[in-house]
Amino acid sequence: FRRDVSDRALLAFLESRRAAFEASAGETPSEQMENRLFELRNVIKLYRGRLDALEDPYILARRRDAQADVRAALDDDPALQEQYVGALSEMEQIQEEKRALADQYRAFLLMENSRYSSATPRRRRTCWRGARRRLLRGRSSRRRRCDRARRRARRWRRGRCRRRTPRWRR
């Protein structure tokens, strides 16, 4: 999955960011922009190296041989077979399901990353997680707080929630 989907998607995203930063750095060069470009180039080198390693025929052959050895060991021992064959087939099924969801994975790859995503969905998720935490806590006025947190989460999801000014700033 990493070789076929996740690392490729991340590398493509980083390459597009590098191109955008290089175009921007050409117009208005700054030390901060140069540092960011340097960091992006190093990360791109890292992921290219990982992908090259994951595509290396020697490494792929070793991994296939190791998997064949595990399968052979399981076939020889009925006790191990009983214990692990179900888990191996389940892992294979999960990998196939992950490959089927590859496009969705690519679309939401960096949604949790604060550098590359919008703050609004992150705020909404934070509010929703807080509502869930409050719901799970056992306190005397728990129900009232949970209902209030749910309403806030709904408002965030609908885009109607405005950030209140903290009391100390008023």
Beta strands, then each sheet from edge to edge (+ up, - down):
end
